[in-house]
Amino acid sequence: MNEESALLRAVIAEPDNLDLRLIFADWYEDQGDPRAHFIRLQIALTRVSKSHPWRREFRRKANALWRRYGRVWNAPIYRRLNQTPLKGQVHARRAAVRGWEYRRGFIEVIQAEAEAFLHHGNVLLDLGPVIEARLFQVHASLNHLVRSPYLSRLQALDLRQNQLTADELAILLTSRHLRELRSLDLSQNHLGDLGAVLLSDTQSLPRLEQLYLWGEVLSEEPLLRLQARFGAGVHASEPYRVDEDSFERRFVSYDDHVAYEDGKALADGLEVDEFDPTGERRPYEADYDFEELIFRDEWEETLGPPAGRCRPDEQPADFDDDLYDDWSEPYD
């Protein structure tokens, strides 16, 4: 095992130890690798407040580094995956492995089909300090998934848009490998009130802090039970209510910009699905801060254009203006 592999193994073993990541950054710097700066910038983003005057600049510099070197940094990942049975099944829209995300300088999130996670979890979880998985096509593999020890290595599990029912949620909650989860996303499934009750009564999620149920059709009482159990960590759409005068169902989302009634966006007149009123973008992503860079075909669209240059009095002392030579002029 070479020195780089040993450092990566140490980071994977302690994913929340940022000092180990900074030691790795020092090693990259000794090798003349610009990834050292990328790691430090992404870690810095987690340590400054959203209103910090340098935050925008940190994010812009990290994005610029990614644009220049992202393909180079990902090349070893592709080579490694192509030496496994996952060869040819990576990073396509319907591929077994659909992508990964960098947070705090390393791969922390994987996006894969449940079947691939089951059979190749040892490979996927060793790509970096992976603590979150977004899984697709869970139906066919659910009974095997609940018994997978790979789940115990995750701090966050994203199962949104998997068409899961309350019965399937009950199967999921029988797993003894969910005890380390701090975040669970079950948005845009078909759990209903029974699913909310199962979640509020389960003993399988002792460390859960964040529960996402956007787009789920819930009544007021089950939602209150969830809030009593998980407190402010519950992120769900407002419950359906009955208007006493017209007896029409009204649904108001948590999105500050759009209110929905009977599946239509009142603000913009947009057509939306009644059971998926938020569409592709979840409401809580409206204030998303792109600390993590998402590696997929549409990553540039996801990240958006670089922010405009900050005023000289706001620039960090080590700001390197040459980093942006590839841009004819800054974006606003």
RAPEZI-V520097 format. One record per pair of residues at least 6 apart in sequence whose C-alpha atoms are under 8 Angstrom apart, sorted by the first residue. I is the first residue (numbers start at 0). J is the second residue. If there is no record, write none. Layout:
i:I j:J
i:I j:J
This chain:
i:6 j:19
i:6 j:23
i:7 j:23
i:7 j:127
i:9 j:19
i:10 j:16
i:10 j:19
i:10 j:20
i:10 j:127
i:10 j:128
i:11 j:125
i:11 j:127
i:11 j:128
i:11 j:129
i:12 j:128
i:13 j:128
i:14 j:128
i:14 j:129
i:14 j:130
i:17 j:42
i:20 j:38
i:20 j:104
i:21 j:38
i:21 j:39
i:23 j:35
i:24 j:34
i:24 j:35
i:24 j:36
i:24 j:38
i:24 j:39
i:25 j:35
i:26 j:35
i:27 j:33
i:27 j:34
i:27 j:35
i:28 j:34
i:28 j:35
i:28 j:36
i:33 j:64
i:34 j:64
i:37 j:61
i:37 j:64
i:37 j:65
i:37 j:104
i:38 j:103
i:38 j:104
i:38 j:105
i:39 j:103
i:39 j:104
i:40 j:57
i:40 j:58
i:40 j:60
i:40 j:61
i:40 j:104
i:41 j:57
i:41 j:58
i:41 j:61
i:41 j:102
i:41 j:103
i:41 j:104
i:41 j:290
i:41 j:291
i:42 j:103
i:42 j:104
i:43 j:57
i:44 j:54
i:44 j:57
i:44 j:58
i:44 j:290
i:45 j:103
i:45 j:290
i:47 j:54
i:48 j:54
i:52 j:313
i:53 j:313
i:53 j:314
i:53 j:315
i:55 j:306
i:56 j:306
i:56 j:308
i:56 j:309
i:56 j:314
i:56 j:315
i:58 j:289
i:58 j:290
i:59 j:305
i:59 j:306
i:60 j:322
i:62 j:292
i:62 j:305
i:63 j:305
i:63 j:322
i:63 j:323
i:64 j:322
i:65 j:292
i:76 j:126
i:77 j:89
i:80 j:86
i:80 j:89
i:80 j:122
i:81 j:87
i:85 j:95
i:85 j:96
i:88 j:94
i:88 j:95
i:88 j:96
i:89 j:95
i:89 j:96
i:89 j:97
i:89 j:98
i:90 j:96
i:90 j:97
i:90 j:98
i:90 j:295
i:91 j:97
i:94 j:111
i:94 j:112
i:95 j:111
i:95 j:112
i:95 j:114
i:95 j:115
i:96 j:109
i:96 j:110
i:96 j:111
i:96 j:112
i:96 j:115
i:97 j:109
i:97 j:110
i:97 j:111
i:97 j:112
i:97 j:295
i:98 j:109
i:98 j:110
i:98 j:111
i:98 j:294
i:98 j:295
i:99 j:106
i:99 j:107
i:99 j:108
i:99 j:109
i:99 j:110
i:99 j:293
i:99 j:294
i:99 j:295
i:100 j:106
i:100 j:107
i:100 j:108
i:100 j:109
i:100 j:291
i:100 j:292
i:100 j:293
i:100 j:294
i:101 j:107
i:101 j:108
i:101 j:291
i:101 j:292
i:101 j:293
i:101 j:294
i:102 j:108
i:102 j:290
i:102 j:291
i:102 j:292
i:103 j:290
i:103 j:291
i:105 j:127
i:105 j:128
i:106 j:126
i:106 j:127
i:106 j:128
i:106 j:129
i:107 j:127
i:107 j:128
i:107 j:129
i:107 j:130
i:107 j:131
i:108 j:129
i:108 j:130
i:108 j:131
i:108 j:132
i:108 j:133
i:109 j:123
i:109 j:129
i:109 j:131
i:109 j:132
i:109 j:133
i:110 j:132
i:110 j:133
i:110 j:134
i:110 j:135
i:111 j:132
i:111 j:133
i:111 j:134
i:111 j:135
i:112 j:134
i:112 j:135
i:112 j:136
i:112 j:137
i:113 j:134
i:113 j:135
i:113 j:136
i:113 j:137
i:113 j:140
i:113 j:144
i:114 j:136
i:114 j:137
i:114 j:140
i:116 j:123
i:116 j:134
i:117 j:143
i:117 j:144
i:117 j:147
i:117 j:149
i:120 j:149
i:121 j:149
i:129 j:153
i:130 j:152
i:130 j:153
i:130 j:154
i:130 j:155
i:131 j:153
i:131 j:154
i:131 j:155
i:131 j:156
i:131 j:157
i:132 j:153
i:132 j:155
i:132 j:156
i:132 j:157
i:133 j:156
i:133 j:157
i:133 j:158
i:134 j:156
i:134 j:157
i:134 j:158
i:135 j:158
i:135 j:161
i:136 j:161
i:137 j:158
i:137 j:161
i:138 j:161
i:138 j:163
i:141 j:167
i:141 j:170
i:141 j:171
i:142 j:170
i:142 j:171
i:145 j:170
i:145 j:171
i:145 j:172
i:145 j:173
i:145 j:174
i:145 j:175
i:145 j:176
i:146 j:174
i:146 j:175
i:146 j:176
i:147 j:176
i:148 j:176
i:149 j:176
i:150 j:176
i:150 j:177
i:151 j:176
i:151 j:177
i:151 j:178
i:151 j:179
i:151 j:180
i:152 j:179
i:153 j:179
i:153 j:180
i:154 j:179
i:154 j:180
i:154 j:181
i:154 j:182
i:155 j:180
i:155 j:181
i:155 j:182
i:155 j:183
i:156 j:180
i:156 j:182
i:156 j:183
i:156 j:184
i:157 j:183
i:157 j:184
i:157 j:185
i:158 j:183
i:158 j:184
i:158 j:185
i:158 j:186
i:159 j:184
i:159 j:185
i:159 j:186
i:159 j:187
i:159 j:188
i:160 j:185
i:160 j:186
i:160 j:187
i:160 j:188
i:161 j:187
i:161 j:188
i:162 j:187
i:162 j:188
i:162 j:189
i:163 j:188
i:163 j:189
i:163 j:190
i:164 j:188
i:164 j:189
i:164 j:190
i:164 j:191
i:164 j:194
i:165 j:189
i:165 j:190
i:165 j:191
i:165 j:193
i:165 j:194
i:165 j:197
i:166 j:194
i:168 j:190
i:168 j:194
i:168 j:197
i:169 j:194
i:169 j:197
i:172 j:201
i:172 j:203
i:173 j:203
i:174 j:203
i:175 j:203
i:177 j:203
i:177 j:204
i:178 j:203
i:178 j:204
i:178 j:205
i:178 j:206
i:179 j:204
i:179 j:205
i:179 j:206
i:179 j:207
i:180 j:204
i:180 j:206
i:180 j:207
i:181 j:206
i:181 j:207
i:181 j:208
i:181 j:209
i:182 j:207
i:182 j:208
i:182 j:209
i:182 j:210
i:182 j:211
i:183 j:207
i:183 j:209
i:183 j:210
i:183 j:211
i:184 j:210
i:184 j:211
i:184 j:212
i:185 j:210
i:185 j:211
i:185 j:212
i:185 j:213
i:186 j:211
i:186 j:212
i:186 j:213
i:186 j:214
i:186 j:215
i:187 j:212
i:187 j:213
i:187 j:214
i:187 j:215
i:187 j:274
i:187 j:275
i:188 j:214
i:188 j:215
i:189 j:215
i:189 j:216
i:190 j:215
i:190 j:216
i:191 j:215
i:191 j:216
i:191 j:217
i:192 j:216
i:192 j:217
i:192 j:218
i:192 j:221
i:195 j:217
i:195 j:221
i:195 j:222
i:195 j:224
i:195 j:225
i:196 j:221
i:196 j:224
i:196 j:225
i:198 j:225
i:199 j:224
i:199 j:225
i:199 j:228
i:199 j:229
i:207 j:229
i:208 j:229
i:208 j:232
i:209 j:229
i:209 j:232
i:209 j:233
i:209 j:234
i:210 j:229
i:210 j:232
i:210 j:233
i:210 j:234
i:211 j:233
i:211 j:234
i:211 j:235
i:212 j:233
i:212 j:234
i:212 j:235
i:212 j:236
i:213 j:234
i:213 j:235
i:213 j:236
i:213 j:277
i:213 j:281
i:213 j:282
i:214 j:235
i:214 j:236
i:214 j:274
i:214 j:275
i:214 j:276
i:214 j:277
i:215 j:235
i:215 j:236
i:215 j:274
i:215 j:275
i:216 j:236
i:216 j:238
i:216 j:239
i:216 j:274
i:217 j:236
i:217 j:237
i:217 j:238
i:217 j:239
i:218 j:238
i:218 j:239
i:218 j:240
i:219 j:238
i:219 j:239
i:222 j:238
i:225 j:233
i:226 j:232
i:226 j:233
i:235 j:253
i:236 j:251
i:236 j:252
i:236 j:253
i:237 j:250
i:237 j:251
i:237 j:252
i:237 j:253
i:238 j:250
i:239 j:248
i:239 j:249
i:239 j:250
i:240 j:248
i:240 j:249
i:240 j:250
i:241 j:247
i:241 j:248
i:241 j:249
i:242 j:248
i:242 j:249
i:248 j:260
i:248 j:261
i:249 j:259
i:249 j:260
i:249 j:261
i:250 j:258
i:250 j:259
i:250 j:260
i:250 j:261
i:251 j:258
i:251 j:259
i:251 j:260
i:252 j:258
i:252 j:259
i:252 j:276
i:253 j:282
i:254 j:282
i:254 j:283
i:256 j:266
i:257 j:264
i:257 j:265
i:257 j:266
i:257 j:267
i:258 j:264
i:258 j:265
i:258 j:266
i:259 j:265
i:259 j:276
i:261 j:273
i:262 j:270
i:262 j:271
i:262 j:272
i:262 j:273
i:262 j:274
i:262 j:276
i:263 j:269
i:263 j:270
i:263 j:271
i:263 j:272
i:263 j:273
i:263 j:276
i:264 j:270
i:264 j:271
i:271 j:277
i:271 j:278
i:272 j:278
i:289 j:302
i:292 j:298
i:292 j:302
i:293 j:301
i:293 j:302
i:304 j:330
i:305 j:329
i:305 j:330
i:305 j:331
i:306 j:329
i:306 j:330
i:306 j:331
i:307 j:329
i:307 j:330
i:307 j:331
i:308 j:329
i:308 j:330
i:308 j:331
